[in-house]
Amino acid sequence: MESLTIIRWLKNRWQCEGGYGEVLTVAFPLILSTGTWAVQHFVDRMFLTWYSPEAIAAAMPAGLLNFAIMCLFIGTAGYVNTFVAQYFGANGLKRIGPALWQGIYVALIGGIILLFFIPLAEPIFRFVGHEPLIQKNEIVYFQFLCLGAAPAVASTALSCFYSGRGRTWPIMWVNVFATAINLLMDYVLIFGKWGFPELGMKGAAIATVFSACFSFLAYIALLSRVSYNQKYHTIKGWRFNKDLFSRLMRYGLPSGIQFFLDIAGFTVFVLLMGRLGTVALAATNITFNINTLAFLPMIGSGLGISVLVGQNLGRNRPDLAEKCVYSGLHLTFFYIGCMAFLYVFVPGLFLWPFSAQADPKSFKEIREISIVLLRFVAVYSLFDSMNIVFSSVLKGAGDTRYIMFTIVILSFSILVIPSYAAIVLFHAGVYAAWAIAATYIIALGFVFFFRFLGGKWKSMRVIEEIPPSLPPGLPETPTGKLEP
């Protein structure tokens, strides 16, 4: 009897407004899309592990530092998603194109700024103090990634046209093709196959940049359609809009700063891990890479939840927005629970691709450490699902300053300063450092959960008030005769 009740409840929860079905309709293509990022990072790091221990040790610090700087602009430009969602919910369709273009202008600014970091790569990584061969790989990888910043950020902004409207399948297909291109070029350029030169780290970076350029051009081609331009002003809205840009800075910049500080905190953590030696750094890099298989699909789920929250707030339906949140949380937690189980009980499943072509003698110690680190991941990823879901709700509403200040306070007080003290001052080992990282993620999950429960987000909006419009087909003025 109880099983029938549960089945009936699940069926109702799937079919109702704000239920599992509605959330998955929007979020599933985004989950697959971010899942392709996970596959891209996983295979990229696997190839570099096969290439050399120094290459995999350098990939995470250099890649994270580049990504941390880009996150300031990705987080800001990507916040166009909330504008599109709320404009779409409020039927302000002709404001969607201009909002997209403000994100492109953010990408241009970010791309120019990242170019100035290219000559700074050598002194930055010399200061970090990793082993000389690791430094060499870090500098090359970082410099080439900086060249591809503008198209990567612009692609994020342009994808918001689809995600903000809840039409998420095109995003998935663009990312699938971009990932395929990246992996093919990775194999060819890292190892020098099919007549191409063996470029190692440089080849991995070139593949990433080329993939970002492909995504940008694909979105430009898609958004140039005449029907989109007429309905959403995707081309007509190219001009700089001071009001829209100011509001994007007001709500999006705190989101960008939050994203930057969050990744920067982990970047400092990884850079500090390099002080414990190549083995500890390589094990950390591999474990974080495996973690992306759980983390990045959760990001897709969070994006879907943020879209539904933004659309329902645009329609003045915070009740439906809240229902979508809990539906999304249930689905995300189920997925993470499955991944955590696998991390603990079959870690070899994830480590085998890295060991397949690596030197068995040098990889043995890396493998042993990675197995223990995956247990840390299994614990904190359950709380990371709370972090992603509830912070996505706050972003979808416009509560970005709270998120920013929370990250500033917790990142420095729980992650960066304790990690520095543990590794540099007290010479603690890799496991103590990872315990600190896990504590930071758990704290974030609870802080954002309590903010969500406070309910302030339900009354927040990022768009101007859209005047009500008549349904299509109805005359704007009455044509009938007035009764006497």
C-alpha positions as CSV (number, residue, x, y, z in Angstrom):
1,M,0.0,0.0,0.0
2,E,2.8,2.4,0.9
3,S,4.6,1.6,-2.4
4,L,1.5,2.5,-4.3
5,T,1.3,5.8,-2.4
6,I,4.9,6.6,-3.2
7,I,4.4,5.8,-6.9
8,R,1.3,8.0,-7.0
9,W,3.2,10.8,-5.3
10,L,6.1,10.5,-7.7
11,K,3.7,10.5,-10.7
12,N,2.0,13.6,-9.5
13,R,5.3,15.3,-8.7
14,W,6.5,14.6,-12.2
15,Q,3.4,15.9,-14.0
16,C,2.5,19.0,-11.9
17,E,3.6,22.6,-12.5
18,G,7.1,23.1,-11.1
19,G,7.5,19.3,-10.9
20,Y,10.3,17.0,-12.0
21,G,9.2,16.8,-15.6
22,E,9.2,20.6,-16.0
23,V,12.6,21.0,-14.3
24,L,14.2,18.2,-16.4
25,T,12.7,19.6,-19.7
26,V,14.8,22.8,-19.1
27,A,17.7,21.4,-17.1
28,F,18.4,18.1,-18.9
29,P,20.0,19.5,-22.0
30,L,22.0,21.9,-19.8
31,I,23.1,18.9,-17.7
32,L,24.2,17.1,-20.8
33,S,25.8,20.3,-22.0
34,T,27.9,20.8,-18.9
35,G,28.4,17.1,-18.9
36,T,30.3,17.5,-22.2
37,W,32.5,20.0,-20.4
38,A,33.2,17.3,-17.8
39,V,34.1,14.8,-20.5
40,Q,36.3,17.4,-22.2
41,H,38.3,18.2,-19.0
42,F,38.4,14.5,-18.1
43,V,39.9,13.3,-21.4
44,D,42.1,16.4,-21.7
45,R,43.7,15.7,-18.3
46,M,43.8,11.9,-19.1
47,F,45.9,12.6,-22.2
48,L,48.2,14.9,-20.3
49,T,48.6,12.2,-17.6
50,W,49.7,9.8,-20.4
51,Y,52.1,12.5,-21.7
52,S,54.0,13.2,-18.5
53,P,53.5,13.6,-14.7
54,E,54.8,17.2,-15.1
55,A,52.1,18.0,-17.7
56,I,49.2,16.8,-15.5
57,A,50.7,18.6,-12.5
58,A,50.9,21.9,-14.4
59,A,47.4,21.7,-16.1
60,M,45.3,22.3,-13.1
61,P,47.2,25.3,-11.6
62,A,47.6,27.1,-14.9
63,G,44.1,26.2,-16.1
64,L,42.5,27.3,-12.9
65,L,44.4,30.6,-12.7
66,N,43.3,31.4,-16.3
67,F,39.7,30.3,-15.5
68,A,39.7,32.3,-12.3
69,I,40.5,35.5,-14.1
70,M,38.0,34.7,-16.8
71,C,35.3,34.0,-14.2
72,L,35.0,37.7,-13.4
73,F,33.8,38.2,-17.0
74,I,32.1,34.8,-17.5
75,G,30.0,35.4,-14.3
76,T,29.1,38.9,-15.4
77,A,28.3,38.1,-19.0
78,G,26.6,34.9,-18.1
79,Y,24.2,36.8,-15.8
80,V,22.4,37.9,-19.1
81,N,20.7,34.5,-18.5
82,T,18.7,36.0,-15.7
83,F,17.8,39.1,-17.7
84,V,16.6,36.9,-20.6
85,A,14.6,34.6,-18.3
86,Q,12.8,37.5,-16.6
87,Y,12.2,39.4,-19.8
88,F,10.8,36.2,-21.4
89,G,8.6,35.6,-18.4
90,A,7.3,39.2,-18.5
91,N,6.8,39.1,-22.3
92,G,9.5,41.8,-22.9
93,L,10.8,39.9,-25.9
94,K,12.4,42.9,-27.8
95,R,14.7,43.6,-24.8
96,I,16.3,40.1,-25.0
97,G,18.6,40.9,-28.0
98,P,19.9,44.2,-26.5
99,A,20.6,42.3,-23.2
100,L,22.7,39.7,-25.1
101,W,24.8,42.4,-26.8
102,Q,25.7,44.0,-23.4
103,G,27.1,40.5,-22.5
104,I,29.2,40.6,-25.7
105,Y,30.6,44.0,-24.7
106,V,31.6,42.5,-21.4
107,A,33.4,39.6,-23.3
108,L,35.3,42.1,-25.4
109,I,36.5,44.0,-22.3
110,G,37.5,40.7,-20.7
111,G,39.3,39.4,-23.7
112,I,41.5,42.6,-23.9
113,I,42.3,42.4,-20.2
114,L,43.3,38.7,-20.4
115,L,45.8,39.6,-23.2
116,F,47.7,41.8,-20.7
117,F,48.3,38.7,-18.5
118,I,50.3,36.9,-21.2
119,P,53.6,38.7,-20.4
120,L,52.9,38.3,-16.7
121,A,52.7,34.5,-16.8
122,E,56.5,33.9,-16.2
123,P,56.8,36.0,-13.1
124,I,53.5,34.7,-11.7
125,F,54.5,31.1,-11.9
126,R,58.1,31.8,-10.8
127,F,56.7,33.4,-7.7
128,V,54.4,30.3,-7.1
129,G,57.6,28.3,-6.9
130,H,56.7,24.9,-8.4
131,E,59.4,22.7,-9.9
132,P,61.2,24.1,-13.0
133,L,59.7,21.7,-15.5
134,I,56.2,22.2,-14.1
135,Q,56.7,26.0,-14.3
136,K,57.6,25.7,-17.9
137,N,54.4,23.8,-18.7
138,E,52.3,26.2,-16.6
139,I,53.5,29.3,-18.4
140,V,52.8,27.8,-21.9
141,Y,49.4,26.5,-21.0
142,F,48.3,29.8,-19.3
143,Q,49.5,32.1,-22.1
144,F,47.7,30.2,-24.9
145,L,44.5,30.0,-22.8
146,C,44.5,33.8,-22.4
147,L,44.3,34.1,-26.2
148,G,41.0,32.4,-26.3
149,A,39.3,34.4,-23.5
150,A,37.1,36.7,-25.6
151,P,35.3,34.0,-27.7
152,A,34.8,31.8,-24.6
153,V,33.1,34.6,-22.6
154,A,31.1,35.7,-25.6
155,S,29.8,32.2,-26.1
156,T,28.6,32.1,-22.5
157,A,26.6,35.4,-23.1
158,L,25.1,34.2,-26.4
159,S,24.1,30.8,-25.0
160,C,21.8,32.8,-22.6
161,F,19.5,33.5,-25.5
162,Y,18.5,29.8,-25.4
163,S,18.9,29.0,-21.7
164,G,17.0,32.1,-20.5
165,R,14.0,31.1,-22.7
166,G,14.1,27.5,-21.5
167,R,15.1,26.3,-25.1
168,T,18.2,24.5,-24.0
169,W,18.8,21.8,-26.7
170,P,20.8,24.0,-29.1
171,I,23.3,24.7,-26.2
172,M,23.8,21.0,-25.8
173,W,24.5,20.4,-29.5
174,V,26.9,23.3,-29.8
175,N,28.8,22.0,-26.8
176,V,28.8,18.4,-28.1
177,F,30.4,19.5,-31.4
178,A,32.8,21.9,-29.6
179,T,33.9,19.0,-27.2
180,A,34.4,16.6,-30.2
181,I,36.6,19.2,-31.9
182,N,38.5,19.8,-28.7
183,L,39.2,16.1,-28.0
184,L,40.2,15.3,-31.5
185,M,42.6,18.2,-31.6
186,D,43.9,17.2,-28.1
187,Y,44.9,13.8,-29.3
188,V,46.4,15.0,-32.5
189,L,48.4,18.0,-31.1
190,I,49.5,16.6,-27.7
191,F,51.0,13.4,-29.1
192,G,51.8,14.6,-32.7
193,K,49.5,12.2,-34.6
194,W,48.7,12.2,-38.4
195,G,51.6,14.3,-39.4
196,F,51.1,17.1,-36.9
197,P,53.9,18.2,-34.5
198,E,54.0,16.9,-31.0
199,L,53.1,20.0,-28.9
200,G,52.3,18.6,-25.5
201,M,50.8,21.3,-23.2
202,K,50.8,23.8,-26.0
203,G,48.7,21.4,-28.1
204,A,46.1,21.0,-25.3
205,A,45.8,24.8,-25.0
206,I,45.5,25.3,-28.7
207,A,42.7,22.7,-28.9
208,T,40.8,24.5,-26.1
209,V,41.1,27.9,-27.8
210,F,40.0,26.5,-31.1
211,S,37.0,24.9,-29.5
212,A,35.9,28.2,-27.9
213,C,36.1,29.9,-31.3
214,F,33.9,27.3,-32.8
215,S,31.3,27.8,-30.1
216,F,31.3,31.5,-30.6
217,L,30.9,31.3,-34.4
218,A,28.1,28.6,-34.1
219,Y,26.1,30.9,-31.8
220,I,26.6,33.9,-34.1
221,A,25.2,31.8,-37.0
222,L,22.2,30.6,-35.0
223,L,21.3,34.0,-33.6
224,S,21.5,35.7,-37.1
225,R,18.2,34.1,-38.2
226,V,15.7,36.6,-39.5
227,S,12.9,35.3,-37.3
228,Y,15.0,35.8,-34.1
229,N,16.0,39.3,-35.2
230,Q,12.4,40.3,-35.8
231,K,11.0,38.9,-32.6
232,Y,13.9,39.4,-30.2
233,H,16.1,42.0,-31.9
234,T,19.1,39.7,-31.8
235,I,20.9,41.8,-34.5
236,K,18.9,45.1,-34.2
237,G,19.8,45.4,-30.6
238,W,23.6,45.6,-31.2
239,R,24.0,49.1,-29.8
240,F,25.5,49.8,-26.5
241,N,22.6,50.4,-24.0
242,K,23.7,52.5,-21.0
243,D,20.7,51.5,-18.9
244,L,20.9,47.8,-19.6
245,F,24.7,47.7,-19.3
246,S,24.4,49.6,-15.9
247,R,21.9,47.0,-14.6
248,L,24.0,44.2,-15.9
249,M,26.9,45.6,-13.9
250,R,24.7,46.2,-10.9
251,Y,23.5,42.6,-10.7
252,G,26.0,40.7,-13.0
253,L,29.3,42.1,-11.7
254,P,28.7,40.9,-8.1
255,S,27.9,37.5,-9.7
256,G,31.2,37.7,-11.7
257,I,33.2,38.7,-8.6
258,Q,31.6,35.9,-6.6
259,F,32.5,33.4,-9.4
260,F,36.0,34.8,-9.6
261,L,36.6,34.7,-5.8
262,D,35.2,31.2,-5.5
263,I,37.5,29.8,-8.2
264,A,40.4,32.0,-7.0
265,G,40.1,30.5,-3.6
266,F,40.5,27.0,-5.1
267,T,43.2,28.3,-7.4
268,V,45.2,29.4,-4.3
269,F,44.5,26.0,-2.7
270,V,45.8,24.1,-5.8
271,L,48.9,26.4,-6.0
272,L,49.6,25.7,-2.4
273,M,49.3,22.0,-2.9
274,G,52.2,22.3,-5.4
275,R,54.4,23.0,-2.4
276,L,53.8,19.5,-1.2
277,G,55.5,18.0,-4.3
278,T,54.6,16.7,-7.8
279,V,52.8,13.6,-6.4
280,A,50.5,15.5,-4.1
281,L,49.8,18.1,-6.8
282,A,49.1,15.4,-9.5
283,A,46.8,13.5,-7.2
284,T,44.9,16.7,-6.4
285,N,44.6,17.6,-10.0
286,I,43.3,14.1,-11.0
287,T,40.8,14.1,-8.1
288,F,39.4,17.5,-9.0
289,N,39.2,16.3,-12.6
290,I,37.2,13.3,-11.5
291,N,35.1,15.5,-9.4
292,T,34.0,17.5,-12.5
293,L,32.0,14.4,-13.5
294,A,29.7,15.2,-10.6
295,F,30.2,18.9,-10.3
296,L,29.7,20.1,-13.9
297,P,26.3,18.3,-14.4
298,M,25.2,19.9,-11.2
299,I,26.1,23.3,-12.7
300,G,23.7,22.4,-15.6
301,S,21.0,21.6,-13.1
302,G,21.6,24.8,-11.3
303,L,21.4,26.8,-14.5
304,G,18.0,25.2,-15.3
305,I,16.7,26.0,-11.8
306,S,18.0,29.6,-12.2
307,V,16.1,29.9,-15.5
308,L,12.8,28.6,-14.0
309,V,13.2,30.9,-11.0
310,G,13.8,33.9,-13.3
311,Q,10.9,33.1,-15.6
312,N,8.4,32.5,-12.7
313,L,9.5,35.7,-10.9
314,G,9.0,37.5,-14.2
315,R,5.4,36.1,-14.2
316,N,5.0,37.1,-10.5
317,R,4.7,33.4,-9.5
318,P,7.2,32.9,-6.7
319,D,5.2,30.0,-5.4
320,L,6.0,28.1,-8.6
321,A,9.6,29.2,-8.5
322,E,9.9,27.7,-5.0
323,K,8.3,24.4,-6.2
324,C,10.8,24.2,-9.1
325,V,13.7,24.7,-6.6
326,Y,12.7,21.7,-4.5
327,S,12.1,19.5,-7.5
328,G,15.6,20.4,-8.8
329,L,17.1,19.8,-5.4
330,H,15.6,16.3,-5.2
331,L,16.9,15.4,-8.7
332,T,20.4,16.9,-8.1
333,F,20.8,15.2,-4.7
334,F,19.8,11.8,-6.2
335,Y,22.5,12.1,-8.9
336,I,25.2,13.2,-6.5
337,G,24.3,10.4,-4.1
338,C,24.9,7.9,-6.8
339,M,28.2,9.5,-7.8
340,A,29.3,9.7,-4.1
341,F,28.6,5.9,-3.7
342,L,30.8,5.2,-6.8
343,Y,33.6,7.4,-5.5
344,V,33.8,5.5,-2.2
345,F,33.2,1.9,-3.3
346,V,34.6,1.8,-6.9
347,P,37.3,4.5,-7.1
348,G,39.3,2.4,-9.5
349,L,36.6,2.9,-12.1
350,F,37.5,6.6,-12.3
351,L,41.3,6.2,-11.9
352,W,41.8,3.5,-14.5
353,P,41.7,5.9,-17.6
354,F,44.6,7.9,-16.0
355,S,46.7,4.8,-15.2
356,A,46.1,3.0,-18.5
357,Q,48.9,4.7,-20.4
358,A,50.8,6.3,-17.5
359,D,54.1,4.9,-16.1
360,P,53.0,2.3,-13.5
361,K,55.9,3.1,-11.1
362,S,55.3,6.9,-11.0
363,F,51.5,6.5,-10.9
364,K,51.3,4.1,-8.0
365,E,51.7,6.7,-5.2
366,I,49.4,9.1,-7.1
367,R,46.7,6.5,-7.3
368,E,46.9,5.7,-3.6
369,I,46.5,9.3,-2.6
370,S,43.7,9.9,-5.1
371,I,41.6,7.0,-3.7
372,V,41.6,8.7,-0.3
373,L,40.9,12.1,-1.8
374,L,37.8,10.7,-3.6
375,R,36.3,9.9,-0.2
376,F,36.6,13.6,0.7
377,V,34.8,14.4,-2.6
378,A,32.1,11.9,-1.8
379,V,31.3,13.7,1.5
380,Y,31.5,17.3,0.4
381,S,29.7,16.8,-3.0
382,L,26.5,16.1,-1.1
383,F,26.7,19.5,0.4
384,D,27.9,21.0,-2.8
385,S,24.6,20.1,-4.4
386,M,22.9,22.4,-1.8
387,N,25.5,25.1,-2.6
388,I,24.8,25.0,-6.3
389,V,21.0,24.7,-6.1
390,F,20.4,27.5,-3.6
391,S,23.0,29.9,-4.9
392,S,21.3,29.4,-8.4
393,V,18.0,30.4,-6.9
394,L,19.5,33.6,-5.5
395,K,21.2,34.4,-8.8
396,G,17.9,33.8,-10.7
397,A,16.2,36.4,-8.5
398,G,19.0,39.0,-8.4
399,D,20.4,38.4,-4.9
400,T,24.0,38.5,-6.2
401,R,25.5,40.9,-3.7
402,Y,24.7,38.5,-0.8
403,I,26.4,35.7,-2.7
404,M,29.4,37.8,-3.4
405,F,29.9,38.9,0.2
406,T,29.4,35.3,1.4
407,I,32.1,34.0,-0.9
408,V,34.5,36.8,0.1
409,I,34.1,36.1,3.8
410,L,34.0,32.3,3.7
411,S,36.7,31.8,1.0
412,F,39.3,33.8,3.0
413,S,38.3,32.7,6.5
414,I,37.7,29.0,5.9
415,L,39.7,28.1,2.7
416,V,42.6,30.4,1.8
417,I,44.0,31.4,5.2
418,P,43.6,28.0,6.9
419,S,45.1,26.3,3.8
420,Y,48.1,28.6,3.8
421,A,48.6,28.1,7.6
422,A,48.3,24.3,7.3
423,I,50.5,23.8,4.3
424,V,53.1,26.6,4.6
425,L,53.3,27.3,8.3
426,F,52.5,23.9,9.9
427,H,53.7,21.7,7.1
428,A,50.5,19.6,7.3
429,G,49.9,16.9,4.6
430,V,47.6,16.6,1.7
431,Y,44.7,15.2,3.7
432,A,44.7,18.0,6.2
433,A,44.4,20.5,3.3
434,W,41.6,18.6,1.7
435,A,39.7,18.5,5.0
436,I,39.8,22.3,5.0
437,A,38.5,22.4,1.4
438,A,35.6,20.1,2.4
439,T,34.7,22.3,5.4
440,Y,34.5,25.3,3.1
441,I,32.1,23.7,0.7
442,I,29.9,22.3,3.5
443,A,29.7,25.8,5.0
444,L,28.6,27.3,1.7
445,G,25.8,24.8,1.3
446,F,24.3,25.7,4.7
447,V,24.7,29.5,4.3
448,F,22.9,29.6,1.0
449,F,20.2,27.2,2.2
450,F,19.3,29.5,5.1
451,R,19.3,32.5,2.8
452,F,16.8,30.7,0.6
453,L,14.6,29.9,3.6
454,G,14.5,33.6,4.5
455,G,12.5,34.2,1.3
456,K,13.8,37.6,0.4
457,W,14.6,36.4,-3.1
458,K,10.8,36.0,-3.9
459,S,10.3,39.8,-4.1
460,M,13.5,40.6,-6.1
461,R,13.7,41.5,-9.8
462,V,16.5,42.6,-12.1
463,I,14.4,44.0,-15.0
464,E,12.4,47.1,-15.3
465,E,8.6,46.8,-15.0
466,I,7.1,45.6,-18.3
467,P,3.7,47.1,-19.1
468,P,1.0,44.5,-19.7
469,S,0.3,43.7,-23.4
470,L,-2.8,42.4,-25.1
471,P,-2.8,38.9,-26.4
472,P,-1.8,38.4,-30.0
473,G,-4.6,39.0,-32.5
474,L,-6.6,41.4,-30.3
475,P,-6.9,45.1,-31.4
476,E,-5.1,47.7,-29.3
477,T,-8.2,49.9,-29.3
478,P,-11.9,48.9,-29.2
479,T,-13.7,49.1,-32.6
480,G,-17.2,48.4,-31.4
481,K,-19.8,51.0,-30.8
482,L,-20.4,52.3,-27.3
483,E,-23.6,51.5,-25.7
484,P,-25.7,54.5,-24.7
